[in-house]
Amino acid sequence: MGISNIIFLLLFVGAFVLFALRIKTIIRNIRLGRDINLNNNFAQRLKVMSLVAIGQSKMVVRPVAGIMHILIYVGFIIMNIELLEIIIDGITGTHRVFAFLGGFYNFVIASFEFLGLGVLVACIVFLIRRNIIKLKRFWSAEMTSWPRSDANLILTIEIFLMTAFFTMNATDQVLQSRGVEHYIHAGAFPFSQYYSALFTGLSSETLVMIERSVWWFHICGILFFLNYVPYSKHFHILLAFPNVFYSNLNAKGKFNNMESVTNEVKLMFDPSATPPPADAAPVKFGAKDVQDLTWKQLMDAYSCTECGRCTSNCPANITGKKLSPRKIMMDTRYRLEEVGKNIDKNGAEFNDGKSLLHDFISPEELWACTSCNACVEACPVNIDPLSIIVDLRRNLVMEESNAPSALAGMFTNVENNGAPWQFAQADRLNWANEN
């Protein structure tokens, strides 16, 4: 094993160790949420994941973005098979170790070139849509410099990686044709063969240097990408599958009963019910901070692609209200990251005096929501911003007695009359007696 192989092995192991540590932190952060049992209906969940996460069924609702995304998605999944050969070559010092597969190997490399071209074109189209056409949903108020830069950086990295891939193949083909030692005849290059014309006038020594340079750039870029993704909105590349699998399978619009309220009602109507112990922690109603949300809601936050489809379909946002479902998810992730860093630095009991409600998300945003579920329906990975909005609203009403005046009157009527209308229960059927 030469020095280059040792360097490669150290880089490879180091990158995966850093990746594993970041994943461990994210899992810890998600587990800060309340427990919820979503292990039912395995077959149905598998079907939803197959259609939505694997089949991209909700992406193609918008055909241009959907087709471009599928090109990147399929290219990303299949072309990573190439990594296996790169890893073996990098550790052992071989070159195109799977070349013994013959015609099948040529077919695979040719397929990679088609996919690589698709990824390259799609990334360029997405950059144009974001930065030249400037689609409105990519320039909303919450899309500050970092979210925009994050998307552009990923697309640019992918363009560089694909360019390196084609340069590697093009120089490799020229070296193969010259019979240079180590560069065995293997692979079919339907696009790189035209690109290789740029290199035919160079010496073999120069070509070897270029080929090795782009090879190292390609693998280092992939390892950098691997460790950047968990800090980016592009973490949905991995989380989309479990997030969709654990989707809410109930009918949209069905609200869950809060266990804390159910227990209070039981105590009111059943004198024999056992009250909580005197030293029990105070019951919380709704959610004020990320620890009050469920682990699935926190997984939703990490799975958000920031694509803005939820916000562009939100009737409240369309009519100029402050609410943006995308911002709800982004703020939840930002707050969760902040809480996680506080735990790492100061311990699990540390309280920074901040909360998701008020410090990140305002009551004005929450009360603008019409509970229509348009955001849930539009999300390509089945994220549920409405569930977070509802839990934060519940805290406002039941913990802070903070509700709009229009709702306060309705609450009073429900309490006194058993209905939202200002009529006594005894008069409720008077309309039926009218001639």
N, C-alpha and C positions, 0 to 999 in steps of 0.2 A: 504494500500500500504506500503510494507516494505522498508527498506533502500536500498536493492539491486534493487528493482523496480524503486526507485527514481534515483539511480545512472544510471541505464540503460536509463531512460527517458532523463536525462541531457546529457548523451553521445550521444544519438540518435538525439536529437534536435540540440545540438552543432555541430555535424558532418554535418547535413543538412544545417545549417546556414552557415558554412564555405564553403560548396560546392556551395551554392547559391551565395555567395559573389564572388567566383572564376568565376562562370559562368557569372555573371554580368560584371566582368572585361573583360572576353573574348569577350562577345557580344559588349562591348564598343570598344574594339580594332578592331574587324571586321568592325564595323560601321565607323571607321576612313577612310575606303576606299571610292572611288567614287561610286555613286549610279548607278545601272544598273537594268533595268526592265527584270526580268526573270519569270514573272507570266503568260506567254502564254503556250499554249499546255498542259494543266493540265493532260489530259488523257495520253498523250504520256510520260510525266514526271513520272506519277505514274507507268506506265508500266516499264520504265527504272529502277526506284527505286526498283520495285518488283523483277526484274530479277537480277540486279547487287548487290544491297545492301542487300535485303532479301534473294534472291535466290543464292547469291555467285557465279554467273555464270562465272565471270572472274577469280575467285580464282582457280577453278578446271582445268584451262588450264595447271597448274602444279599440277598433281594429288596428289602427296604425301603431299605437303604443303596444297593443297586445302582440302583434306579429313581431315587432322589433324585440320585445322582451323575451318572447319564445326563442328567437334566434340566439340571444345572449344566454338564456337559461339552458337550452340544449347544448350550446357550444361549451358553456362552463362545465356542465356535468360530464359530457363525453370527452372533451379534450383533456380533462384532468386524468384520464386513463394514461395519457402520455407521461404524467408525472412518475408513474411506476417505472417506466424505462429510464427516465432521467435520474431517478434516485439510484437505481441499480448501476447505471453508468457512472454516476458521480462517486459512488462508494468503491466500486471495483476497478474503475478506470477503463471499462469497455466502451464501445461506441455502437449504438443501435443494437443492443443486446438481443432484441427480439427479431432481428433480421432473418433468423433461421426459419421463420414462419412463411417466408417466400411470398407467393402471390397474395396471401391474406394480409401480410404486413404491408405490402404496397397499397392494397385497398384501404386499410386503416389509415395510413399516412395521408392518402389522397382525400379521404373523408374528413380528416382533421383540417386539411387545407380549405375545403369547402366551408366547414363550420367556422374556421378562423376568419375567413372572409366575411361570413355573415355577421360574426361578432363585431368585426371592424366597422362594417357599414352601419350596423345598429347603433354602436357607440357614437359614431359621427352624427347620425340623425338625432340622437338624444341630446347631444351637445348643442346642435343647431336649434332644437326645440326650446332648450332651456335658456340659451344665451343670445340667440339672434332673433328668433320668433318671439321669445319671452312669453310663453304661455302664462296666463294669469295665475293659475294655481301654483306655479313655481316662484311667484314673486309676491305672495301674500305677506301680511305683516309679520307673521311668525317665522317666515323664511328669511332669517337674518343672514349675515355674511357666512357664518359657519355652516348652517344646513345647505346653503347653495354651494359653498366651496367643497363640502363633503361629497356631494353628488358629482361635481365636476372632477374632483380628484380621482374618484373611483373610475369614471369613464376614461379619463386621461391615462390612468395606469393600465387599463385594459387595452387601450389603443397601443401603448408602448409595448405591452407584452405580446400582442399580436404582431406588431411590426418586428419585434425581436424574433418571434417564431418563424416568420417568413424569411427574414434575413439569414437565420440559422440554416433553414432548409436550402435557400438559394446558394449560399457559399458552400454548403455541404455537397450540393449537386455538382458544382464546378470541381471541387476537390475529388469527388468520386470519378468524374470523367477523366481526370488527369492521373488517376491511379495512385494518388498520394497515400502513403502508408497510414493505416489506422482508419481511413475513410472507405469502408467497404461499400460495394454497390448494393444499395437497399433503399426502398421507399419510392413512391410515385409522387411527383410534385406538379400538379396541374396548373398552379398559379405561380409558384416560386420559379418554375423553369423560365418564365418570361422576365421575372425580376432578376434572375441570375445573370442576364446580359450586362448588367451594370458592373459585374465583378470579373468578367472574363479577361480583362486587360491587366489585372493585378497578378503579382507573383504568388506562387503557392504559399510562401512563408507569410505574406501579408494576409492571404485568405484564411490561413489557419488561425492567425491572430484575431481576425475579425470574427470567425466562426466561434472560437473559444470565448471571446469577449461577450458576444450576444448570448451564448449558452449560459455563461455565468450571470449575465444581466437578467436573462429569462428566469432562471431558478431563484435568484435573489429577489427579483420582483414578486414572484409567487409567494415566497416566504414572508416578504414584507406585507403583501396583500392579506395573507393568512392572519397576521397579527394586527392588521389595521381594521379588518372587518368587524371584530367584536366591539370596537370602540365607535363604530359607525352605524348609520341607519341600515347599512347593507347586511347587518347581522341577520336580517330576514332570510338570507340565503340558506341559513341553517335552521332558524327558528320557525320558519313558515310551516314546516311539516308537523312538528308537535303542536304548534299553535292552532292549526286548522283541525288536527285530530281531536283536540280538546274543545272544539267549538261548542257554543251553546246550541243544543239541538231542540230546545223548546220553541214553540211558535213565537215569532217576533211580537213584542208587545206584552208578553206574559211576564209579570213581575214576580220576583221571589219574595216570600214572606221572611221578615227578619226574625230570627230565633229569639232575639232579645225581646221583641214586642210580643211574640207568641207566648213566651213564658210569663210576661206581665199580665196578659189577658187570662191565662190559666189561673194565676194567683187571684185575680179578681173574681172569677166565676166558680172557682173550686176551693172552698175553705180548707179542704183536706190536703191541698197541694203543698209540697214541701218548699218553703222559701229558701233562697240561697243562704249560705252561711254568713254570719255577721261580718266575718273578716274577708269575704270574697271581694275581688276587685270590682269597682263600679262598672255597671253595664254600660256599654257604648251603643249608641244608636247611629247607624250610618257610618260614614268614614270622614275623618278629618285629615289624616296623613296616610302615607303609603302603607304603613303597617296595618291599617284598618281595612285595606282592600284585600281581595283574595290573591293567591299566587297566580291564578289564571289572568286576572286583570293586570298584574305586574308583568307577566309574560307577554301580554298584548302590547304593553308599552315598549318592551324590547323588540317586538316583532314589527313595529310600525315602520313602513317603508318611506313615510313622509311624501307619498305620491300626491296627496291632496284630493284624491277622488271623493273622500268623505266630505271634505269642506266644500268642494265644488257642487255637491249634491244637496248640501244642507240648506233648507229653505230659510232658516234664520240668518245664516251667513249671506245668502243671496240677496236678502232684503236689507242688508246693511247692519244687522245686529253684530255684537262683539263676538259672539260664539264662533269658534272654529274647532270642530271635532279633532282635526289634526293637532292643533295646539294643545288640546286636552291630553292627548297621548304623549306628545313631546314633553310637556310640563311634568307629566307623571314620571317619565323616564329620567328627566333632569333631576327631579326631587329624589327619586330612588337612588340615583348615582351619588347624590350629595349625602344621603343618609348612609349609604355603604361606605363612603370615604370617612365619614364621621366615626363609624364603628371601627374601621381600620386604625384610625388615629387615636381615638379617645375611649374606645370600649363600647360594648352593647348598650350600656345604660346612659350614654351621653345624650343630652337633649340640647339642641342648638336654639330652641325657642321658636323654630319656624315650623310651618306645616304646608302641606299641599294646598289645602283650602286657605284662601286669603293671600298667602305669600306667593303662590304660583297661579292659582286659578281663582278668579273673582266670582262673587255671587251673581254679578251682572251677566257673566258668561253662562252660568248654570241655568238661570231663570229664562234665558233666551231660548233654551232648547224646547222644541215642541213634542219631544218623545216620539217622533214619527218613524224612527229607525232607518231613515234614508242613508245615514252614514254607515250603519251596520251592513245594509244591503250592498253598498257600493264598494266596501273594502275587499281588495283582492285576496287577503289572507284571513278573512273572517274576524277581524278585530271588532270589539264591542265598546266603543266610546260611551254609549248611552248608559251602560251599567255603572261606569265610574261617575257619570254626571248624576245619576239617580242616587247613588250612595252618598255623594257629597251633598246633594240637596236634602237628603234625609237628616244628615247631621245639622245642616242649617236650621231645619224646622224643629227637630226633636231635641237637639242639644242647646241651640242658641236662640230658639224661638224667633228666628230671623227669616221671615217670609214676606213677599210683596203684599201690600195692603189688600189687593184684589183677592188674594188667597186667604187672608186672615178672616174675612167675612164668611167665606165658604167653610173654613174650619169650624167657625163658631156655629154655623147652621148645622153642620154634620153632628157636632157634639150635642146641640140642643134639640134638633129636629130629626136626627137620623137620616138626613138627606141634605144635599147642597143648597136646596131652595129655602126661602124664608117663609115656610108655611108649617104650621103645626101638623103633627102626624095625624091628628083626628080630622084635619081638613083636606087630607091628601086626595081623597076620592070625590071631592065636591064637584069636580068637573063632570063626573059621570051622571050627576043628578040634574044637570042643566038640560033644558029642552032645546 
